[in-house]
């Protein structure tokens, strides 16, 4: 059975693609959930319009994400941490701490989008990647400094 996908489906295809699926999968899963429509001349023309609208929305979203990326890259955050002897940091700077610092600067970024491999446990300057969307990543400059008493 040939169907036209109305949405991106993992391991099957992207919106607007014509794919060949087994009859049962198409009839019992894709069509009732409105994830696909039967492939036909009339439906192919209709899905072209849906694809154009989706591309327009995606381009608009990408431009917005690029603007946020440039704003984040112009910004630098300073995390003040308590230190002990020989400038050893008590605790660490985590993605939740960085998200809080970004919120203070006016960016509402979820902590799960901040991609640090492991918590930061030393003083210094770090470049932290922040995923704004799946294809736009900003590099935030983070200063980890000693808290003044």
C-alpha positions as CSV (number, residue, x, y, z in Angstrom):
1,X,0.0,0.0,0.0
2,X,1.4,3.4,-0.9
3,X,0.7,6.3,1.5
4,X,1.7,9.9,1.8
5,X,3.0,10.8,5.3
6,X,1.3,13.8,6.9
7,X,3.9,13.9,9.7
8,X,7.5,12.8,10.4
9,X,7.6,9.2,11.5
10,X,10.8,7.8,12.9
11,X,12.2,4.9,10.7
12,X,9.6,5.5,8.0
13,X,10.0,9.0,6.5
14,X,9.3,12.7,6.6
15,X,6.2,14.6,6.0
16,X,5.1,14.7,2.3
17,X,7.0,11.6,1.3
18,X,5.3,8.7,-0.6
19,X,6.2,5.4,1.1
20,X,5.3,1.8,0.6
21,X,4.0,0.1,3.8
22,X,2.3,-3.1,4.5
23,X,-1.5,-3.1,4.1
24,X,-2.3,-3.8,7.8
25,X,0.1,-1.1,9.1
26,X,-1.4,1.5,6.8
27,X,-5.0,0.6,7.4
28,X,-4.9,-0.1,11.1
29,X,-2.3,2.4,12.3
30,X,-1.3,5.2,9.9
31,X,-4.7,6.0,8.4
32,X,-6.8,6.0,11.6
33,X,-4.3,8.1,13.5
34,X,-4.3,10.6,10.6
35,X,-0.5,10.1,10.2
36,X,-0.9,9.3,6.5
37,X,-3.3,9.5,3.6
38,X,-3.7,7.0,0.7
39,X,-1.4,8.0,-2.3
40,X,-3.5,9.2,-5.2
41,X,-3.3,12.0,-7.7
42,X,-5.7,14.2,-5.8
43,X,-4.0,13.6,-2.5
44,X,-0.5,14.2,-4.0
45,X,-1.6,17.7,-5.0
46,X,-3.1,18.4,-1.5
47,X,0.0,17.2,0.3
48,X,2.2,19.6,-1.8
49,X,0.4,22.5,-0.2
50,X,0.8,21.1,3.3
51,X,4.5,20.6,2.6
52,X,4.9,24.2,1.5
53,X,3.2,25.4,4.6
54,X,5.4,23.2,6.8
55,X,8.5,24.5,5.1
56,X,7.4,28.1,5.6
57,X,6.8,27.4,9.3
58,X,10.1,25.7,9.6
59,X,12.0,28.5,8.0
60,X,10.3,31.0,10.2
61,X,11.1,29.0,13.3
62,X,14.7,28.6,12.2
63,X,15.2,32.3,11.7
64,X,13.8,32.9,15.2
65,X,16.2,30.3,16.6
66,X,19.1,31.9,14.7
67,X,18.3,35.3,16.3
68,X,18.2,33.7,19.8
69,X,21.5,32.0,19.0
70,X,23.2,35.3,18.1
71,X,21.8,36.9,21.3
72,X,23.1,34.0,23.5
73,X,26.5,34.1,21.8
74,X,26.8,37.8,22.5
75,X,26.0,37.2,26.2
76,X,28.4,35.9,28.8
77,X,27.3,34.5,32.2
78,X,29.3,34.6,35.4
79,X,28.8,31.8,38.0
80,X,30.1,32.7,41.4
81,X,31.1,29.7,43.5
82,X,32.5,29.1,46.9
83,X,36.1,27.9,47.0
84,X,38.3,26.4,49.6
85,X,42.0,26.1,49.9
86,X,44.0,26.1,46.6
87,X,40.9,27.4,44.8
88,X,39.0,24.1,45.0
89,X,35.4,24.6,44.2
90,X,32.8,23.4,46.7
91,X,30.2,21.5,44.7
92,X,29.9,22.2,41.0
93,X,28.3,24.3,38.3
94,X,25.5,22.2,36.6
95,X,23.2,22.7,33.7
96,X,20.5,23.8,36.1
97,X,22.7,26.5,37.5
98,X,23.5,27.7,33.9
99,X,19.8,27.7,33.0
100,X,19.1,29.9,36.1
101,X,21.9,32.3,35.0
102,X,20.4,32.5,31.5
103,X,16.9,33.1,33.0
104,X,18.4,36.1,34.8
105,X,19.7,37.4,31.5
106,X,16.2,37.0,29.9
107,X,16.5,33.7,28.1
108,X,14.0,30.9,29.0
109,X,16.2,27.8,28.2
110,X,15.4,24.4,29.6
111,X,18.3,22.9,31.5
112,X,18.1,19.7,29.4
113,X,19.1,21.8,26.3
114,X,22.4,22.8,27.9
115,X,24.9,20.2,26.8
116,X,27.7,19.9,29.3
117,X,29.4,16.5,29.5
118,X,30.0,16.7,33.2
119,X,29.5,19.3,35.9
120,X,32.1,22.1,36.0
121,X,34.3,21.8,39.1
122,X,37.1,24.3,38.5
123,X,37.5,28.1,38.1
124,X,38.0,29.4,34.6
125,X,36.2,30.3,31.3
126,X,34.2,27.7,29.6
127,X,32.3,27.5,26.3
128,X,29.0,25.7,26.9
129,X,26.9,24.5,23.9
130,X,23.2,25.3,24.2
131,X,20.7,23.5,21.9
132,X,18.0,26.0,20.8
133,X,16.5,23.5,18.4
134,X,17.7,20.2,16.9
135,X,19.8,21.9,14.2
136,X,20.7,25.2,15.9
137,X,23.4,25.2,18.7
138,X,24.7,28.4,20.4
139,X,28.0,28.6,22.3
140,X,27.6,30.4,25.6
141,X,30.6,31.9,27.3
142,X,30.6,30.9,31.0
143,X,32.9,32.5,33.6
144,X,33.3,30.5,36.8
145,X,34.8,32.9,39.4
146,X,35.4,32.9,43.2
147,X,32.6,34.3,45.3
148,X,33.7,37.5,47.1
149,X,33.0,37.4,50.8
